[in-house]
Amino acid sequence: MTRAQFPLTDAHLAKALRYMREVRRAIEAYWYATVEDPEAAVLEARRVASAVNILDEAVFLHAFGDNYRQHRARDPLGKVVMGLELIRNCEEHSPVLFDGLLVPGAHFGVPMSMAPTRTRVVYRWAQYADMPDEYVNIDPAATERQKRARGEAQDAYSKEVEGRPVVDTLFDAVCFFQSLDPRLIAEDPPLMRWAFAESTDLESLVEVPDTDPRLEPPRAHLMYRPVGLDRYEVYLLNIVCRSSDRRSAQWPAWDKAVTDRKAGLVRQAKDRNPPGGGREVRYQLVEDGKVIAYSGIGEGTSFPGEQWVERTRQVANDVNRGYLYFVNAGDKKVPLQLVGNQTVAALLDGRDLLAELQEVGKRPGMDMSRLKLLEDNPDLYLATRSRAAPQA
């Protein structure tokens, strides 16, 4: 077993084990609530957040004090725990009802003939900016114990929780506490093959597939929710799942994994040249008096006139690999060349035509908003560079 970073004493461990069980029960309850309605899902998600808060404050913070607090602040999973504290505090103490706490995303059809709904909804946490003032405004006269929304919890929510799939954040909290003391990891669950049962007699807990063409006539399809699984590590049953659904704390967070994968693809794309035969540079993008990027039109691509925008260092790296960026000077194309460390110029008769280009201003597809959009959305940026074959 992995050595504990924060080994609990017997008394603290006993309480931690009880509320880790509550976390597991509540995560399973949240999973089934996603086929009911948004309010049911909020109620169960809040229940997880409350149990997480007990583990955080009544167990680890009480046991280890500032050492634990500092560790939690440095760990991204610890920040998730702090972000969930904002949910717990505001749901339990704010006088307002925030209907938009969970934002519905994908809807998946569930093959049930007897159930609250026939769809499972993938919920994400609301954006911090969309929360009501009664949730997030801090009364400067309030004591630390009276504050519903401590600054640390607000910051953690905005950085590690908002906009993420709810189930990912719940499992992140589980992973955090288990990393502190591995004794909080329960046994593996028994194999559960089916998420639906073909009978109203569920006492036997017979596992059967959700459809069986041999059955004549068809019988009622019920959600199969066996009891007692909270004694084991959570492995959520397959209620019409997709690859993006995280069903175990031991699985990586899908949204983080996708972000990491896209970051890797972006790095690869930046290490090879863009598509086409070259790019005409038309504008400078200036921020705080400094040129930070260039933009223009592609040439010789399968998409003539395609607009592009790149940071100056990326343009320099492309030029260093032999890719053609140029400035038009009448009927002459003046190529960019390296003139220093990640510095380029378009030299003609002692002039740098690149430095003489006008600032971009507001030009859709080539201005500062486009640069920010590409940087915030790797898929869009990859599309501007992915048609090139890898360079030798």
C-alpha positions as a Markdown table, in Angstrom:
| # | Residue | x | y | z |
|---|---|---|---|---|
| 1 | Met | 0.0 | 0.0 | 0.0 |
| 2 | Thr | 1.2 | 3.5 | -0.8 |
| 3 | Arg | 2.6 | 5.4 | 2.2 |
| 4 | Ala | 0.2 | 7.9 | 3.6 |
| 5 | Gln | 1.1 | 11.6 | 3.3 |
| 6 | Phe | -1.2 | 12.4 | 6.2 |
| 7 | Pro | -1.7 | 9.2 | 8.2 |
| 8 | Leu | -4.8 | 9.5 | 10.4 |
| 9 | Thr | -5.0 | 8.4 | 14.0 |
| 10 | Asp | -7.6 | 5.7 | 14.9 |
| 11 | Ala | -10.2 | 8.3 | 16.0 |
| 12 | His | -9.9 | 10.4 | 12.9 |
| 13 | Leu | -9.7 | 7.4 | 10.7 |
| 14 | Ala | -12.9 | 6.0 | 12.0 |
| 15 | Lys | -14.7 | 9.2 | 11.1 |
| 16 | Ala | -13.0 | 9.4 | 7.7 |
| 17 | Leu | -14.1 | 5.9 | 6.9 |
| 18 | Arg | -17.7 | 6.7 | 7.8 |
| 19 | Tyr | -17.9 | 9.8 | 5.6 |
| 20 | Met | -16.0 | 8.2 | 2.7 |
| 21 | Arg | -18.8 | 5.7 | 2.7 |
| 22 | Glu | -21.3 | 8.6 | 2.7 |
| 23 | Val | -19.4 | 10.1 | -0.3 |
| 24 | Arg | -19.6 | 6.8 | -2.1 |
| 25 | Arg | -23.4 | 6.4 | -1.4 |
| 26 | Ala | -24.0 | 10.0 | -2.5 |
| 27 | Ile | -22.0 | 9.7 | -5.7 |
| 28 | Glu | -24.1 | 6.6 | -6.6 |
| 29 | Ala | -27.3 | 8.5 | -5.7 |
| 30 | Tyr | -26.2 | 11.4 | -7.9 |
| 31 | Trp | -25.6 | 9.0 | -10.8 |
| 32 | Tyr | -29.1 | 7.7 | -10.6 |
| 33 | Ala | -30.6 | 11.2 | -10.1 |
| 34 | Thr | -29.3 | 12.2 | -13.6 |
| 35 | Val | -32.2 | 10.2 | -15.0 |
| 36 | Glu | -34.7 | 12.1 | -12.8 |
| 37 | Asp | -34.7 | 15.9 | -13.0 |
| 38 | Pro | -32.2 | 18.7 | -12.3 |
| 39 | Glu | -33.4 | 19.3 | -8.8 |
| 40 | Ala | -32.9 | 15.6 | -7.8 |
| 41 | Ala | -29.4 | 15.9 | -9.3 |
| 42 | Val | -28.6 | 19.1 | -7.3 |
| 43 | Leu | -29.8 | 17.5 | -4.0 |
| 44 | Glu | -27.5 | 14.5 | -4.4 |
| 45 | Ala | -24.6 | 16.6 | -5.6 |
| 46 | Arg | -25.0 | 18.8 | -2.6 |
| 47 | Arg | -25.0 | 15.7 | -0.4 |
| 48 | Val | -21.6 | 14.7 | -1.8 |
| 49 | Ala | -20.3 | 18.3 | -1.2 |
| 50 | Ser | -21.4 | 18.1 | 2.4 |
| 51 | Ala | -19.7 | 14.8 | 3.1 |
| 52 | Val | -16.5 | 16.1 | 1.4 |
| 53 | Asn | -16.6 | 19.1 | 3.7 |
| 54 | Ile | -16.7 | 16.9 | 6.7 |
| 55 | Leu | -13.7 | 15.0 | 5.5 |
| 56 | Asp | -11.9 | 18.2 | 4.7 |
| 57 | Glu | -12.6 | 20.2 | 7.9 |
| 58 | Ala | -13.6 | 17.8 | 10.6 |
| 59 | Val | -11.1 | 15.1 | 9.7 |
| 60 | Phe | -7.9 | 16.3 | 7.9 |
| 61 | Leu | -7.9 | 20.0 | 8.8 |
| 62 | His | -8.7 | 19.1 | 12.5 |
| 63 | Ala | -5.9 | 16.4 | 12.5 |
| 64 | Phe | -3.1 | 18.3 | 10.6 |
| 65 | Gly | -3.9 | 22.0 | 10.7 |
| 66 | Asp | -1.8 | 24.3 | 8.6 |
| 67 | Asn | 0.3 | 21.6 | 7.1 |
| 68 | Tyr | -2.8 | 20.1 | 5.6 |
| 69 | Arg | -4.2 | 23.5 | 4.6 |
| 70 | Gln | -0.9 | 24.3 | 2.7 |
| 71 | His | -0.9 | 21.0 | 0.9 |
| 72 | Arg | -4.5 | 21.3 | -0.1 |
| 73 | Ala | -3.8 | 24.8 | -1.6 |
| 74 | Arg | -1.0 | 23.4 | -3.7 |
| 75 | Asp | -2.8 | 20.3 | -5.0 |
| 76 | Pro | -5.3 | 20.8 | -8.0 |
| 77 | Leu | -7.4 | 18.0 | -6.4 |
| 78 | Gly | -7.3 | 19.9 | -3.1 |
| 79 | Lys | -8.6 | 22.9 | -4.9 |
| 80 | Val | -11.6 | 20.8 | -6.2 |
| 81 | Val | -12.4 | 20.0 | -2.6 |
| 82 | Met | -12.3 | 23.8 | -1.8 |
| 83 | Gly | -14.5 | 24.5 | -4.8 |
| 84 | Leu | -17.0 | 22.0 | -3.6 |
| 85 | Glu | -17.0 | 23.8 | -0.2 |
| 86 | Leu | -18.5 | 26.8 | -2.0 |
| 87 | Ile | -21.4 | 24.6 | -3.2 |
| 88 | Arg | -21.9 | 23.2 | 0.3 |
| 89 | Asn | -21.8 | 26.5 | 2.1 |
| 90 | Cys | -24.1 | 28.4 | -0.3 |
| 91 | Glu | -26.6 | 25.6 | -0.7 |
| 92 | Glu | -26.9 | 25.1 | 3.0 |
| 93 | His | -26.7 | 28.7 | 4.2 |
| 94 | Ser | -27.8 | 31.0 | 1.3 |
| 95 | Pro | -31.4 | 32.2 | 1.5 |
| 96 | Val | -31.8 | 32.1 | -2.3 |
| 97 | Leu | -32.5 | 29.2 | -4.6 |
| 98 | Phe | -30.1 | 29.0 | -7.6 |
| 99 | Asp | -31.8 | 27.0 | -10.3 |
| 100 | Gly | -28.8 | 27.2 | -12.6 |
| 101 | Leu | -26.3 | 25.5 | -10.3 |
| 102 | Leu | -26.2 | 22.4 | -12.6 |
| 103 | Val | -26.1 | 23.1 | -16.3 |
| 104 | Pro | -27.5 | 20.3 | -18.5 |
| 105 | Gly | -25.4 | 19.1 | -21.4 |
| 106 | Ala | -25.7 | 15.9 | -23.4 |
| 107 | His | -28.9 | 13.9 | -23.1 |
| 108 | Phe | -28.7 | 10.1 | -23.6 |
| 109 | Gly | -31.7 | 7.9 | -24.2 |
| 110 | Val | -32.2 | 5.2 | -21.5 |
| 111 | Pro | -34.1 | 2.0 | -22.5 |
| 112 | Met | -36.5 | 1.9 | -19.6 |
| 113 | Ser | -40.3 | 1.5 | -19.6 |
| 114 | Met | -40.7 | 2.2 | -15.9 |
| 115 | Ala | -38.6 | 5.2 | -14.8 |
| 116 | Pro | -38.9 | 8.9 | -14.0 |
| 117 | Thr | -37.6 | 9.8 | -17.4 |
| 118 | Arg | -36.2 | 8.1 | -20.5 |
| 119 | Thr | -33.0 | 10.2 | -20.6 |
| 120 | Arg | -29.8 | 10.5 | -18.7 |
| 121 | Val | -28.4 | 14.1 | -18.5 |
| 122 | Val | -24.7 | 15.0 | -18.2 |
| 123 | Tyr | -24.6 | 18.0 | -15.9 |
| 124 | Arg | -21.8 | 20.5 | -15.5 |
| 125 | Trp | -21.3 | 23.0 | -12.7 |
| 126 | Ala | -22.4 | 26.6 | -13.4 |
| 127 | Gln | -19.9 | 29.3 | -14.3 |
| 128 | Tyr | -18.8 | 31.3 | -11.2 |
| 129 | Ala | -19.8 | 34.5 | -13.0 |
| 130 | Asp | -23.4 | 33.2 | -13.3 |
| 131 | Met | -23.9 | 32.6 | -9.6 |
| 132 | Pro | -26.3 | 35.0 | -7.8 |
| 133 | Asp | -24.8 | 37.7 | -5.6 |
| 134 | Glu | -26.3 | 36.0 | -2.5 |
| 135 | Tyr | -24.0 | 33.1 | -3.1 |
| 136 | Val | -20.7 | 34.9 | -3.7 |
| 137 | Asn | -20.8 | 38.3 | -2.1 |
| 138 | Ile | -18.8 | 38.4 | 1.1 |
| 139 | Asp | -20.0 | 40.6 | 3.9 |
| 140 | Pro | -16.9 | 42.4 | 5.1 |
| 141 | Ala | -18.3 | 42.6 | 8.6 |
| 142 | Ala | -18.8 | 38.8 | 8.8 |
| 143 | Thr | -16.4 | 36.7 | 10.8 |
| 144 | Glu | -14.6 | 33.8 | 9.1 |
| 145 | Arg | -17.1 | 31.3 | 10.6 |
| 146 | Gln | -20.0 | 33.4 | 9.3 |
| 147 | Lys | -18.8 | 33.7 | 5.7 |
| 148 | Arg | -20.7 | 31.6 | 3.2 |
| 149 | Ala | -18.3 | 32.1 | 0.4 |
| 150 | Arg | -14.7 | 32.4 | 1.6 |
| 151 | Gly | -12.3 | 33.8 | -1.0 |
| 152 | Glu | -10.2 | 30.6 | -1.1 |
| 153 | Ala | -13.3 | 28.6 | -2.0 |
| 154 | Gln | -14.4 | 31.1 | -4.6 |
| 155 | Asp | -11.0 | 31.1 | -6.2 |
| 156 | Ala | -10.8 | 27.3 | -6.2 |
| 157 | Tyr | -14.3 | 27.0 | -7.7 |
| 158 | Ser | -13.5 | 29.3 | -10.6 |
| 159 | Lys | -10.2 | 27.5 | -11.3 |
| 160 | Glu | -11.0 | 23.8 | -10.8 |
| 161 | Val | -14.7 | 23.3 | -10.7 |
| 162 | Glu | -16.8 | 25.7 | -12.9 |
| 163 | Gly | -17.9 | 24.3 | -16.2 |
| 164 | Arg | -16.6 | 20.8 | -15.5 |
| 165 | Pro | -18.7 | 17.6 | -15.5 |
| 166 | Val | -20.1 | 17.2 | -12.0 |
| 167 | Val | -19.2 | 13.5 | -11.7 |
| 168 | Asp | -15.5 | 14.3 | -12.5 |
| 169 | Thr | -15.2 | 16.8 | -9.7 |
| 170 | Leu | -16.9 | 14.3 | -7.2 |
| 171 | Phe | -14.3 | 11.6 | -8.1 |
| 172 | Asp | -11.5 | 14.2 | -7.9 |
| 173 | Ala | -12.4 | 14.8 | -4.3 |
| 174 | Val | -12.4 | 11.0 | -3.6 |
| 175 | Cys | -8.9 | 10.8 | -5.2 |
| 176 | Phe | -7.6 | 13.7 | -3.1 |
| 177 | Phe | -8.6 | 12.1 | 0.3 |
| 178 | Gln | -7.3 | 8.7 | -0.8 |
| 179 | Ser | -4.0 | 10.2 | -1.7 |
| 180 | Leu | -3.7 | 11.5 | 1.8 |
| 181 | Asp | -4.3 | 8.2 | 3.5 |
| 182 | Pro | -4.6 | 5.1 | 1.2 |
| 183 | Arg | -6.6 | 3.3 | 4.0 |
| 184 | Leu | -9.6 | 5.3 | 2.6 |
| 185 | Ile | -9.5 | 3.2 | -0.6 |
| 186 | Ala | -12.2 | 0.5 | -0.3 |
| 187 | Glu | -12.2 | -3.0 | -1.9 |
| 188 | Asp | -12.9 | -3.5 | -5.5 |
| 189 | Pro | -16.6 | -4.0 | -6.2 |
| 190 | Pro | -18.0 | -7.3 | -7.5 |
| 191 | Leu | -18.5 | -7.6 | -11.2 |
| 192 | Met | -21.8 | -5.9 | -12.2 |
| 193 | Arg | -22.6 | -6.7 | -15.9 |
| 194 | Trp | -26.0 | -5.0 | -16.4 |
| 195 | Ala | -27.6 | -1.7 | -15.5 |
| 196 | Phe | -31.2 | -2.8 | -16.1 |
| 197 | Ala | -33.4 | -5.6 | -14.8 |
| 198 | Glu | -36.1 | -7.5 | -16.6 |
| 199 | Ser | -38.5 | -7.9 | -13.7 |
| 200 | Thr | -40.4 | -6.2 | -10.9 |
| 201 | Asp | -39.0 | -8.7 | -8.5 |
| 202 | Leu | -35.6 | -7.1 | -7.6 |
| 203 | Glu | -35.1 | -8.9 | -4.3 |
| 204 | Ser | -33.2 | -11.6 | -5.9 |
| 205 | Leu | -30.9 | -9.1 | -7.6 |
| 206 | Val | -30.7 | -11.3 | -10.7 |
| 207 | Glu | -28.6 | -9.5 | -13.3 |
| 208 | Val | -30.1 | -9.6 | -16.7 |
| 209 | Pro | -29.5 | -7.7 | -19.9 |
| 210 | Asp | -31.7 | -4.7 | -20.7 |
| 211 | Thr | -33.1 | -6.4 | -23.7 |
| 212 | Asp | -33.7 | -10.0 | -24.5 |
| 213 | Pro | -35.4 | -10.9 | -27.8 |
| 214 | Arg | -36.3 | -14.4 | -26.4 |
| 215 | Leu | -38.8 | -12.9 | -24.0 |
| 216 | Glu | -42.4 | -13.1 | -25.2 |
| 217 | Pro | -44.2 | -10.9 | -24.5 |
| 218 | Pro | -41.8 | -8.1 | -23.4 |
| 219 | Arg | -41.7 | -7.4 | -19.7 |
| 220 | Ala | -41.0 | -4.1 | -17.8 |
| 221 | His | -37.5 | -2.8 | -18.0 |
| 222 | Leu | -36.4 | -1.3 | -14.6 |
| 223 | Met | -33.3 | 0.5 | -13.6 |
| 224 | Tyr | -31.1 | -2.0 | -11.7 |
| 225 | Arg | -29.8 | -0.5 | -8.5 |
| 226 | Pro | -28.4 | -3.1 | -6.2 |
| 227 | Val | -27.9 | -2.3 | -2.5 |
| 228 | Gly | -24.7 | -2.5 | -0.5 |
| 229 | Leu | -22.2 | -1.3 | -3.1 |
| 230 | Asp | -21.2 | 1.7 | -0.9 |
| 231 | Arg | -18.9 | -0.7 | 1.0 |
| 232 | Tyr | -16.8 | -0.9 | -2.1 |
| 233 | Glu | -15.0 | 1.5 | -4.4 |
| 234 | Val | -17.5 | 3.3 | -6.6 |
| 235 | Tyr | -17.9 | 1.8 | -10.1 |
| 236 | Leu | -21.0 | 3.4 | -11.6 |
| 237 | Leu | -23.1 | 1.1 | -13.6 |
| 238 | Asn | -23.4 | 1.7 | -17.3 |
| 239 | Ile | -26.6 | 3.7 | -17.7 |
| 240 | Val | -26.1 | 4.3 | -21.4 |
| 241 | Cys | -22.6 | 5.6 | -21.1 |
| 242 | Arg | -20.1 | 7.1 | -23.5 |
| 243 | Ser | -16.4 | 7.1 | -23.4 |
| 244 | Ser | -16.5 | 10.5 | -21.9 |
| 245 | Asp | -18.2 | 9.3 | -18.7 |
| 246 | Arg | -16.0 | 8.8 | -15.7 |
| 247 | Arg | -17.4 | 6.0 | -13.6 |
| 248 | Ser | -14.6 | 5.3 | -11.2 |
| 249 | Ala | -12.3 | 7.5 | -9.1 |
| 250 | Gln | -9.4 | 5.4 | -10.4 |
| 251 | Trp | -10.1 | 6.5 | -13.9 |
| 252 | Pro | -8.6 | 9.8 | -15.0 |
| 253 | Ala | -10.8 | 12.9 | -15.3 |
| 254 | Trp | -12.0 | 12.8 | -18.9 |
| 255 | Asp | -12.2 | 16.6 | -19.3 |
| 256 | Lys | -8.6 | 16.9 | -17.9 |
| 257 | Ala | -7.4 | 14.0 | -20.1 |
| 258 | Val | -8.9 | 15.6 | -23.2 |
| 259 | Thr | -7.3 | 18.9 | -22.3 |
| 260 | Asp | -3.9 | 17.3 | -21.8 |
| 261 | Arg | -4.3 | 15.4 | -25.1 |
| 262 | Lys | -5.2 | 18.5 | -27.0 |
| 263 | Ala | -2.3 | 20.3 | -25.4 |
| 264 | Gly | 0.0 | 17.5 | -26.7 |
| 265 | Leu | -1.5 | 17.8 | -30.2 |
| 266 | Val | -1.1 | 21.5 | -30.2 |
| 267 | Arg | 2.6 | 21.1 | -29.3 |
| 268 | Gln | 3.0 | 18.6 | -32.1 |
| 269 | Ala | 1.3 | 20.9 | -34.6 |
| 270 | Lys | 3.5 | 23.8 | -33.6 |
| 271 | Asp | 6.6 | 21.6 | -34.2 |
| 272 | Arg | 5.8 | 21.2 | -37.9 |
| 273 | Asn | 5.0 | 23.7 | -40.6 |
| 274 | Pro | 1.5 | 25.0 | -41.4 |
| 275 | Pro | -0.3 | 23.8 | -44.6 |
| 276 | Gly | 0.2 | 25.4 | -48.0 |
| 277 | Gly | 3.0 | 27.1 | -49.7 |
| 278 | Gly | 3.3 | 30.2 | -47.6 |
| 279 | Arg | 1.5 | 32.9 | -45.6 |
| 280 | Glu | 1.3 | 36.6 | -46.4 |
| 281 | Val | 1.7 | 38.8 | -43.4 |
| 282 | Arg | -0.7 | 41.7 | -43.4 |
| 283 | Tyr | -1.1 | 43.0 | -39.9 |
| 284 | Gln | 0.6 | 43.4 | -36.5 |
| 285 | Leu | -1.2 | 42.6 | -33.3 |
| 286 | Val | 0.0 | 45.0 | -30.6 |
| 287 | Glu | -0.6 | 44.7 | -26.9 |
| 288 | Asp | 0.7 | 47.2 | -24.3 |
| 289 | Gly | 2.9 | 48.8 | -27.0 |
| 290 | Lys | 4.5 | 45.5 | -28.0 |
| 291 | Val | 4.0 | 43.4 | -31.1 |
| 292 | Ile | 2.8 | 40.0 | -29.9 |
| 293 | Ala | 1.5 | 38.4 | -33.0 |
| 294 | Tyr | 1.0 | 38.6 | -36.8 |
| 295 | Ser | -2.0 | 37.8 | -39.0 |
| 296 | Gly | -2.7 | 37.5 | -42.7 |
| 297 | Ile | -3.8 | 35.3 | -45.6 |
| 298 | Gly | -2.6 | 31.8 | -46.6 |
| 299 | Glu | -1.3 | 31.2 | -50.0 |
| 300 | Gly | -1.2 | 28.0 | -52.1 |
| 301 | Thr | -3.5 | 26.1 | -49.7 |
| 302 | Ser | -6.5 | 24.0 | -50.4 |
| 303 | Phe | -8.4 | 26.9 | -49.0 |
| 304 | Pro | -7.3 | 30.0 | -50.9 |
| 305 | Gly | -7.4 | 33.2 | -48.9 |
| 306 | Glu | -7.6 | 31.3 | -45.6 |
| 307 | Gln | -7.0 | 33.7 | -42.7 |
| 308 | Trp | -4.4 | 32.9 | -40.0 |
| 309 | Val | -3.0 | 34.5 | -36.8 |
| 310 | Glu | 0.1 | 33.4 | -34.9 |
| 311 | Arg | 2.2 | 34.6 | -32.0 |
| 312 | Thr | 5.5 | 36.2 | -33.0 |
| 313 | Arg | 7.5 | 33.3 | -31.5 |
| 314 | Gln | 5.6 | 30.8 | -33.5 |
| 315 | Val | 6.1 | 32.7 | -36.7 |
| 316 | Ala | 9.9 | 32.8 | -35.9 |
| 317 | Asn | 9.9 | 29.0 | -35.3 |
| 318 | Asp | 8.1 | 28.3 | -38.5 |
| 319 | Val | 10.6 | 30.6 | -40.4 |
| 320 | Asn | 13.5 | 28.8 | -38.8 |
| 321 | Arg | 12.1 | 25.5 | -40.2 |
| 322 | Gly | 12.1 | 27.0 | -43.7 |
| 323 | Tyr | 8.4 | 27.9 | -44.0 |
| 324 | Leu | 7.7 | 31.0 | -46.1 |
| 325 | Tyr | 6.1 | 34.0 | -44.5 |
| 326 | Phe | 6.3 | 37.1 | -46.6 |
| 327 | Val | 5.2 | 40.8 | -46.9 |
| 328 | Asn | 3.9 | 42.0 | -50.3 |
| 329 | Ala | 5.8 | 45.0 | -51.6 |
| 330 | Gly | 4.1 | 45.8 | -54.9 |
| 331 | Asp | 4.9 | 42.9 | -57.3 |
| 332 | Lys | 7.6 | 41.6 | -55.0 |
| 333 | Lys | 7.3 | 39.1 | -52.1 |
| 334 | Val | 9.7 | 39.9 | -49.3 |
| 335 | Pro | 10.3 | 36.8 | -47.2 |
| 336 | Leu | 10.7 | 37.0 | -43.4 |
| 337 | Gln | 14.0 | 36.0 | -42.1 |
| 338 | Leu | 15.5 | 35.4 | -38.7 |
| 339 | Val | 17.5 | 38.4 | -37.4 |
| 340 | Gly | 17.9 | 37.4 | -33.8 |
| 341 | Asn | 16.6 | 35.0 | -31.1 |
| 342 | Gln | 12.9 | 34.5 | -32.2 |
| 343 | Thr | 13.0 | 37.8 | -34.0 |
| 344 | Val | 12.0 | 38.1 | -37.7 |
| 345 | Ala | 12.1 | 40.9 | -40.3 |
| 346 | Ala | 11.2 | 41.4 | -43.9 |
| 347 | Leu | 14.2 | 43.4 | -45.2 |
| 348 | Leu | 14.1 | 45.4 | -48.4 |
| 349 | Asp | 16.6 | 48.2 | -49.2 |
| 350 | Gly | 17.5 | 48.6 | -45.6 |
| 351 | Arg | 13.9 | 48.8 | -44.4 |
| 352 | Asp | 12.0 | 46.3 | -42.3 |
| 353 | Leu | 8.6 | 46.0 | -44.0 |
| 354 | Leu | 7.3 | 43.9 | -41.2 |
| 355 | Ala | 7.7 | 46.7 | -38.7 |
| 356 | Glu | 5.9 | 49.1 | -41.1 |
| 357 | Leu | 2.7 | 47.0 | -41.2 |
| 358 | Gln | -0.4 | 48.6 | -39.8 |
| 359 | Glu | -2.0 | 47.4 | -36.6 |
| 360 | Val | -4.8 | 45.0 | -37.1 |
| 361 | Gly | -7.6 | 46.9 | -35.3 |
| 362 | Lys | -10.9 | 45.0 | -35.7 |
| 363 | Arg | -10.7 | 42.6 | -38.5 |
| 364 | Pro | -12.7 | 39.4 | -38.0 |
| 365 | Gly | -10.5 | 36.3 | -38.3 |
| 366 | Met | -7.2 | 38.1 | -38.0 |
| 367 | Asp | -7.5 | 40.3 | -34.9 |
| 368 | Met | -6.9 | 40.0 | -31.2 |
| 369 | Ser | -10.2 | 38.3 | -30.5 |
| 370 | Arg | -9.3 | 35.6 | -33.0 |
| 371 | Leu | -6.0 | 35.0 | -31.3 |
| 372 | Lys | -7.6 | 34.6 | -27.9 |
| 373 | Leu | -10.3 | 32.3 | -29.4 |
| 374 | Leu | -7.7 | 30.0 | -30.9 |
| 375 | Glu | -5.7 | 29.9 | -27.7 |
| 376 | Asp | -8.8 | 29.1 | -25.7 |
| 377 | Asn | -10.0 | 26.4 | -28.2 |
| 378 | Pro | -7.3 | 24.0 | -29.3 |
| 379 | Asp | -9.5 | 22.3 | -31.8 |
| 380 | Leu | -9.9 | 25.6 | -33.7 |
| 381 | Tyr | -6.2 | 26.3 | -33.6 |
| 382 | Leu | -5.3 | 22.7 | -34.8 |
| 383 | Ala | -7.5 | 23.2 | -37.8 |
| 384 | Thr | -5.3 | 26.1 | -38.9 |
| 385 | Arg | -2.2 | 23.8 | -38.9 |
| 386 | Ser | -3.2 | 20.2 | -39.1 |
| 387 | Arg | -3.3 | 19.8 | -42.9 |
| 388 | Ala | 0.5 | 19.8 | -43.0 |
| 389 | Ala | 2.4 | 16.6 | -43.2 |
| 390 | Pro | 5.1 | 16.1 | -40.5 |
| 391 | Gln | 8.4 | 17.8 | -41.5 |
| 392 | Ala | 11.5 | 15.6 | -41.9 |
